[in-house]
Amino acid sequence: MHLPHPQPKTCINMQRYATGMATPTASPSSLTLLLCDQSSMAASGKKSGEIFPSEEAVAEALAEYVAELSARFLKDKQFFTVVLSGGTLIHTLRKLLESPYRDEVKWSRWKIFWVDERVVSLKSQDSNYKLAFDEFLSKVPISQNNIYPMMPIDGSIPTPEEAADRYNGILKELVDSKILPLSATGYPKFDLMLLGTGPSGTVGSLFPNRPQPNTDKPWVTFLDDAPEKPPGRVTLVFPVIDSASEIALVVTGIKFALVVYVVMGGHRPPGLPKLPVERIQSKQRSVTRFLDQDAAAFLLPK
Ligand SMILES: O=C1O[C@H](COP(=O)(O)O)[C@@H](O)[C@H](O)[C@H]1O
């Protein structure tokens, strides 16, 4: 696969993606790429489109975005339902723990879910819940009653299939009690889905070259042969992810540059099937992308 060399001195404003006007399958030549000078962007400290000069700037913009959504959704409904991923995303949420967000956000009205989990004890270093709890949830006043881990809180470790059944049941109860609405296509509709991706284009635990990305029921599925450790995973199916009112895709770091390039419409190796992360664009709502310059290193104008 031939890729352009990164040019660290340039940055790119791809506002069209932020507004959902472009699709991931558009060719680079059809996109509006505005080059700007990295030093002026860094000096202004402001976000420019969706590619930010640093991971720190991504974290700041993400906090502003999430806090604004929380306020907007809570004007009309009792709870703000947020679905977390694991991985680097959790660290990037850190600015929400600082002023002004820490005091302004109505944390007691958040309900927290996960897009995926590793089938391990909640105390394991591999647990997405533990990561989120230690780094984020334990530092804000969200009641434990409003946190819905994908693994049992009693520390038991079910099989991946049992864990998926259990979470399906939890989501069903929340739908039945009208806390989670159903989308027009019959899937639970969360307010905000916070996604990362792996270098291979995963979303949650929907891995390329596995059947789960094409599964549409039940709402939560599982695998016991994930290509990355640990092998047991529970994950929301794609239509549940796609039904969320808002989706943020947060990608920082050079190891994601290739997958970002492909997702944003760059040249793709012949025969490469559509990656799970490429499927989250929807006509119903935009995907808000938060990329740092490292993740966007291959996105160069033609
Ligand atoms: O295993 C997982 O990895 C992905 C990506 O994590 P990152 O460290 O590359 O950002 C994460 O989104 C997912 O929730 C997690 O289970």
The ligand as an SDF file (V2000), in Angstrom:
LIG
                    3D

 16 16  0  0  0  0  0  0  0  0999 V2000
   -9.9660   -3.4300   23.1420 O   0  0  0  0  0  0  0  0  0  0  0  0
  -10.4470   -2.3270   22.9650 C   0  0  0  0  0  0  0  0  0  0  0  0
   -9.7930   -1.4270   22.1800 O   0  0  0  0  0  0  0  0  0  0  0  0
  -10.5250   -0.3970   21.5040 C   0  0  0  0  0  0  0  0  0  0  0  0
   -9.5130    0.6220   21.0180 C   0  0  0  0  0  0  0  0  0  0  0  0
   -8.7150    1.0510   22.0830 O   0  0  0  0  0  0  0  0  0  0  0  0
   -7.5100    2.0630   21.8660 P   0  0  0  0  0  0  0  0  0  0  0  0
   -6.6190    1.8860   23.0600 O   0  0  0  0  0  0  0  0  0  0  0  0
   -6.8450    1.6610   20.5950 O   0  0  0  0  0  0  0  0  0  0  0  0
   -8.1070    3.4360   21.8150 O   0  0  0  0  0  0  0  0  0  0  0  0
  -11.5590    0.2140   22.4400 C   0  0  0  0  0  0  0  0  0  0  0  0
  -12.3240    1.1860   21.7140 O   0  0  0  0  0  0  0  0  0  0  0  0
  -12.4470   -0.8950   22.9740 C   0  0  0  0  0  0  0  0  0  0  0  0
  -13.4560   -0.3740   23.7970 O   0  0  0  0  0  0  0  0  0  0  0  0
  -11.6010   -1.8690   23.7620 C   0  0  0  0  0  0  0  0  0  0  0  0
  -12.3520   -2.9720   24.2310 O   0  0  0  0  0  0  0  0  0  0  0  0
  1  2  2  0
  2  3  1  0
  2 15  1  0
  3  4  1  0
  4  5  1  0
  4 11  1  0
  5  6  1  0
  6  7  1  0
  7  8  2  0
  7  9  1  0
  7 10  1  0
 11 12  1  0
 11 13  1  0
 13 14  1  0
 13 15  1  0
 15 16  1  0
M  END
$$$$
